[in-house]
Amino acid sequence: MSNPKQLFDLSGQVAIVTGSTRGIGRAAAEALAAHGARVVISSRKEESCLEVAEALTSMGYEAMAVPCNVSHVDQLEALVETTLGAWGRIDTLVCNAAANPHYGPFLDIPDDMYDKTMLVNVRNVMKLCRMVIPGMAERGDGSIVIVSSTGALHGSDYLGTYCLTKAADVQMVKNLAVAHGKDGIRANAILPGLVKTHFAKALWEDPDSLAAAEKATALGRIGDPIDLAGIAVYLAAPASRWTTGQTFVVDGGWAITGE
């Protein structure tokens, strides 16, 4: 690339972001749109998807709403087909939607909750990647971004199965990077620490948990969704064209404090 100004230019790109009506997914989608990408807003509720897409278009960005429950393969297929039908390509896939139906001792998780967590966080992530890879390979370019968690790096009891799936996502990007690097496809994972999202509300709304998290974080605070937006843009942009199979820990320094 001869012009460094184009390193973060996403003009002409199409990006799907699952779970993008709030939290980290929404922040990533907004940032991708602001850098020129056409963005597909997707989550389970149509009303929420429309609200976010309309907010982006009102700011002059290109966005459309495609509701999708990532538990269902037919809805994942519809997400991809609708995007291709409207915009003809998918350059970046951000797999952000996740599930954690069980909070309790690791070995006590009921089978149905274990299966649900594995289905949403691992199996269907892999299926969605498989759906978008052929088009990326045909163009010889594409970026897959999976939002994992710092939980992938540590043992956990009460979030044990969730963390298990997030560790699997870290391995998934390594597998995808090896299998499809020859096709020009990059695959990377983002590992957020504790972020002020609805998903983690029970943790950061509790004063004692919040104080402990802040004390254990080098920068002295938990994250805001916007703190994860920059790495999402980097991984979608030409700036990351020689970056693949990597895990990016964005946690304010929690993982390195040793507490």
C-alpha positions in Angstrom: 0.0 0.0 0.0 1.5 3.3 -1.1 -0.7 5.7 0.8 -0.6 5.4 4.6 -3.8 7.4 4.8 -5.7 4.4 3.4 -4.6 2.1 6.3 -7.9 2.5 8.1 -10.1 3.3 5.1 -13.0 0.9 4.9 -14.7 2.5 1.9 -16.4 -0.1 -0.3 -16.3 -2.8 2.4 -19.3 -4.7 3.7 -19.2 -5.8 7.3 -21.6 -8.1 9.3 -21.6 -7.6 13.0 -23.6 -10.1 15.1 -25.0 -8.9 18.3 -24.7 -5.3 17.2 -27.6 -3.6 18.8 -25.8 -2.8 22.0 -22.6 -3.1 23.9 -19.3 -4.1 22.1 -21.1 -5.1 18.9 -22.8 -1.8 18.5 -19.7 0.2 19.2 -17.8 -1.9 16.7 -20.5 -1.5 14.0 -20.6 2.3 14.6 -16.9 2.6 14.2 -16.8 0.4 11.1 -19.5 2.6 9.5 -17.7 5.8 10.5 -14.6 4.5 8.6 -16.6 3.9 5.5 -17.9 0.4 5.7 -21.5 -0.6 4.8 -22.6 -2.3 8.0 -25.2 -5.0 8.7 -26.8 -4.6 12.1 -28.0 -7.9 13.5 -29.4 -9.3 16.6 -32.5 -11.3 17.6 -35.0 -8.4 17.8 -36.0 -6.7 14.6 -37.0 -3.5 16.3 -33.6 -3.1 17.9 -31.8 -3.7 14.7 -33.9 -1.2 12.8 -33.3 1.4 15.6 -29.5 1.1 15.3 -29.5 0.9 11.5 -31.7 4.0 11.2 -29.4 5.9 13.7 -26.4 5.2 11.5 -28.1 6.1 8.3 -29.3 9.4 9.9 -25.6 10.2 10.4 -24.9 9.6 6.7 -23.5 6.1 7.0 -24.7 3.0 5.1 -26.3 0.4 7.3 -29.2 -2.1 7.1 -31.0 -4.2 9.7 -31.1 -8.0 9.3 -32.5 -9.7 12.4 -30.9 -13.1 13.2 -31.0 -15.4 16.2 -27.6 -17.1 16.0 -28.9 -20.2 17.6 -30.6 -21.1 14.3 -28.6 -22.1 11.2 -31.5 -21.1 8.8 -31.4 -17.5 10.2 -27.6 -17.4 9.8 -28.1 -18.5 6.2 -30.7 -15.8 5.7 -28.3 -13.2 7.2 -25.6 -14.0 4.7 -28.0 -14.4 1.7 -29.7 -11.0 2.5 -26.4 -9.3 2.8 -25.1 -10.7 -0.5 -28.4 -9.9 -2.2 -28.3 -6.3 -1.1 -24.6 -5.5 -1.3 -23.0 -8.4 -3.2 -20.1 -9.1 -0.9 -19.0 -9.6 2.7 -15.5 -8.3 3.5 -15.6 -8.5 7.3 -17.4 -10.8 9.6 -17.5 -9.8 13.3 -18.8 -12.7 15.4 -19.8 -10.9 18.6 -23.1 -12.5 19.7 -22.7 -15.0 22.5 -24.7 -16.9 25.2 -24.1 -17.7 28.8 -27.3 -19.3 30.2 -25.6 -20.8 33.3 -23.9 -19.0 36.1 -22.9 -21.5 38.7 -20.4 -24.3 39.5 -18.7 -25.6 36.4 -19.6 -29.2 36.8 -23.2 -28.5 37.8 -24.3 -27.1 34.4 -27.4 -28.8 33.0 -26.9 -30.6 29.7 -29.3 -28.3 27.9 -27.4 -25.2 29.0 -24.1 -26.7 28.2 -25.3 -27.6 24.7 -26.8 -24.1 24.2 -23.5 -22.4 25.2 -21.5 -24.6 22.8 -24.0 -24.2 20.0 -24.1 -20.4 20.1 -20.5 -19.6 21.0 -18.7 -22.3 19.0 -20.6 -24.5 16.6 -22.7 -21.8 14.9 -19.8 -19.3 14.9 -17.9 -21.9 12.8 -20.9 -22.4 10.6 -21.3 -18.7 10.0 -17.6 -18.5 9.1 -18.0 -21.3 6.7 -20.8 -19.5 5.0 -18.8 -16.3 4.3 -15.4 -17.8 3.5 -16.2 -18.9 -0.1 -16.9 -15.3 -1.2 -13.9 -14.0 0.6 -11.7 -16.6 -1.0 -13.0 -15.8 -4.5 -11.9 -12.2 -4.0 -8.7 -13.2 -2.3 -9.4 -11.0 0.7 -11.4 -11.0 3.9 -11.3 -10.6 7.6 -13.0 -12.7 10.3 -13.1 -11.3 13.8 -14.3 -13.4 16.7 -15.0 -11.6 20.0 -13.7 -14.0 22.7 -13.0 -13.0 26.3 -10.2 -12.8 28.8 -12.0 -15.7 30.4 -10.3 -17.8 27.8 -7.0 -17.2 29.6 -7.9 -18.2 33.1 -9.6 -21.0 35.0 -13.2 -20.3 36.2 -15.8 -22.1 38.2 -19.0 -20.0 37.9 -18.3 -19.0 34.3 -16.6 -22.3 33.4 -18.5 -23.4 30.3 -18.6 -19.9 28.9 -14.9 -19.6 29.3 -14.4 -23.0 27.8 -16.2 -21.8 24.6 -14.2 -18.6 24.5 -11.0 -20.6 24.7 -12.4 -22.7 21.8 -12.9 -19.4 19.8 -9.2 -18.5 20.3 -8.3 -21.9 18.8 -10.9 -21.4 16.0 -9.2 -18.3 14.7 -5.8 -20.1 14.6 -7.4 -22.9 12.7 -9.1 -20.6 10.2 -5.9 -18.6 9.8 -3.9 -21.7 8.9 -6.6 -23.2 6.7 -7.5 -20.0 4.7 -4.5 -17.8 4.8 -3.7 -19.0 1.3 -7.1 -17.6 0.3 -6.1 -14.1 1.6 -8.4 -14.4 4.6 -7.3 -13.2 8.0 -8.8 -14.5 11.2 -8.2 -13.0 14.6 -9.8 -12.8 18.1 -10.5 -9.9 20.4 -10.4 -10.8 24.2 -12.2 -8.1 26.2 -11.9 -7.8 29.9 -14.8 -6.6 32.0 -16.8 -4.1 30.0 -19.8 -2.0 30.9 -22.3 -4.0 28.8 -25.7 -5.5 29.5 -24.1 -8.9 29.2 -21.9 -8.2 32.2 -24.4 -6.1 34.1 -24.5 -8.3 37.1 -20.8 -7.9 37.6 -20.3 -4.2 37.2 -23.5 -3.1 38.9 -22.5 -4.7 42.1 -20.3 -2.2 44.0 -18.1 -4.8 45.6 -17.5 -6.6 42.3 -16.8 -3.3 40.5 -14.4 -2.1 43.1 -12.5 -5.4 43.0 -12.3 -5.3 39.2 -11.1 -1.8 39.2 -8.4 -2.6 41.8 -7.3 -5.6 39.7 -7.0 -3.6 36.5 -3.8 -1.7 35.7 -5.6 1.3 34.3 -7.9 1.4 37.3 -11.2 1.1 35.5 -13.4 -1.4 33.7 -14.0 -0.9 29.9 -16.6 1.0 28.0 -17.8 -0.6 24.7 -16.0 2.1 22.7 -12.7 0.9 24.1 -13.1 -2.2 21.8 -14.1 -0.3 18.7 -10.6 0.6 17.6 -9.3 -2.9 17.5 -12.3 -4.0 15.4 -11.6 -1.3 12.9 -7.9 -2.3 12.8 -8.8 -5.9 12.1 -11.2 -5.0 9.3 -8.8 -2.5 7.7 -5.9 -2.7 5.3 -3.7 -1.9 8.4 -4.1 -5.5 9.5 -3.3 -7.1 6.2 -0.3 -9.0 7.6 -2.1 -9.9 10.9 -3.8 -13.3 11.3 -4.3 -16.1 13.9 -3.8 -13.6 16.7 -5.5 -12.9 20.0 -5.8 -9.2 21.1 -6.3 -8.8 24.8 -8.1 -5.5 25.4 -8.7 -5.4 29.2 -7.2 -2.3 30.7 -4.3 -4.4 31.9 -6.3 -6.9 34.0 -4.6 -10.0 32.7 -1.1 -8.7 33.5 -1.7 -7.6 37.1 -1.5 -11.0 38.7 -4.3 -10.3 41.1 
